[in-house]
């Protein structure tokens, strides 16, 4: 699954427990009639994927939905959902392509229908 939107917040990487479990959260605001603020978590080595992104960037995030069951000390069963990101990419044009001029629309070109056979051969030999 994928979600698209503008980055609203990027949290710092947090480490939990003695085994060094890492998690980093990002909030993406969708751009639709009723925008949604979606919290996506990146875990372990995927935390580093967010290093090159900033608040305000338009992104597409590939996600997995995760669910788990937990029984509290009173014996009640509870369910939790999480949205985990595993890939993120910018939707904005690459900075390197800014030097390439845009291609004009097809209407800007004239058709070559009035070429006659004698005029097209302009080779010097």
C-alpha positions in Angstrom: 0.0 0.0 0.0 1.0 3.6 -0.5 0.1 7.0 0.9 0.9 10.4 -0.6 1.0 13.7 1.1 3.1 16.6 2.6 5.4 15.9 5.5 3.9 17.7 8.6 6.4 16.4 11.2 9.5 14.2 11.5 10.4 13.0 14.9 13.8 12.1 16.2 14.9 8.4 16.3 14.1 6.9 19.6 15.8 3.8 21.1 13.9 1.4 23.4 15.0 -1.5 25.6 18.4 -3.2 26.1 18.4 -4.7 22.6 18.5 -1.2 20.9 15.1 -1.3 19.2 14.8 1.9 17.1 11.7 3.7 15.9 11.2 7.0 14.1 7.8 8.6 13.3 6.7 10.9 10.5 3.3 12.6 10.1 2.0 13.0 6.5 -1.0 15.2 5.6 -2.9 13.8 2.7 -4.0 16.3 0.0 -7.7 15.5 -0.5 -11.1 17.1 0.2 -10.8 16.1 3.9 -7.0 16.0 4.6 -5.9 13.3 7.0 -2.8 13.5 9.3 -1.4 10.0 9.1 1.3 8.8 11.5 3.8 6.4 9.9 6.5 4.7 11.9 9.8 3.5 10.5 11.7 0.9 12.6 15.2 -0.4 12.9 17.4 0.4 9.9 14.4 2.0 8.0 14.7 5.0 10.5 17.6 6.3 8.4 15.4 6.6 5.3 14.0 9.8 6.8 17.3 11.6 7.2 17.2 13.3 3.8 13.6 14.6 4.1 12.2 17.8 5.5 8.9 19.2 6.7 6.9 20.5 3.8 8.1 18.0 1.2 5.6 16.1 -0.9 6.3 12.3 -0.5 5.0 8.9 -1.4 5.4 6.3 1.4 5.1 2.5 0.9 3.5 1.1 4.0 2.4 -2.1 5.7 -0.5 -2.3 8.1 0.4 -4.2 11.3 -1.9 -5.4 14.0 -1.3 -7.2 17.3 -3.2 -8.6 20.2 -2.3 -7.8 23.9 -3.8 -9.1 27.1 -3.6 -6.6 30.0 -2.9 -7.7 33.6 -6.7 -7.8 34.3 -7.1 -10.4 31.5 -8.8 -8.0 29.0 -7.7 -8.6 25.4 -6.9 -5.4 23.5 -5.9 -4.8 19.8 -3.5 -2.3 18.4 -2.8 -1.2 14.8 0.3 0.4 13.4 1.3 1.8 10.0 4.9 0.9 9.2 6.8 2.6 6.4 9.4 0.7 4.4 10.2 3.1 1.5 9.8 6.8 1.0 10.3 8.8 -2.1 10.0 12.5 -3.0 7.2 13.6 -5.4 9.0 16.8 -6.2 11.3 17.1 -9.3 14.9 16.2 -8.9 17.2 19.2 -8.4 19.5 18.0 -11.2 16.7 18.1 -13.8 16.2 21.9 -13.2 18.9 22.6 -15.9 16.9 20.7 -18.6 14.3 23.0 -20.3 10.8 21.6 -20.6 9.7 20.2 -24.0 7.1 22.4 -25.8 3.7 20.9 -26.4 3.0 19.2 -29.7 0.9 22.2 -30.9 4.1 24.3 -31.0 5.5 22.2 -33.9 4.5 22.7 -37.5 3.6 19.6 -39.6 6.1 18.7 -42.3 3.4 17.9 -44.9 4.5 20.3 -47.7 7.9 18.8 -48.4 8.5 18.1 -52.1 11.0 15.5 -53.2 13.3 17.9 -55.1 13.8 20.3 -52.2 14.6 17.9 -49.4 18.0 16.7 -50.8 20.4 19.4 -49.8 23.6 17.3 -49.7 26.6 19.0 -51.4 27.5 15.9 -53.5 
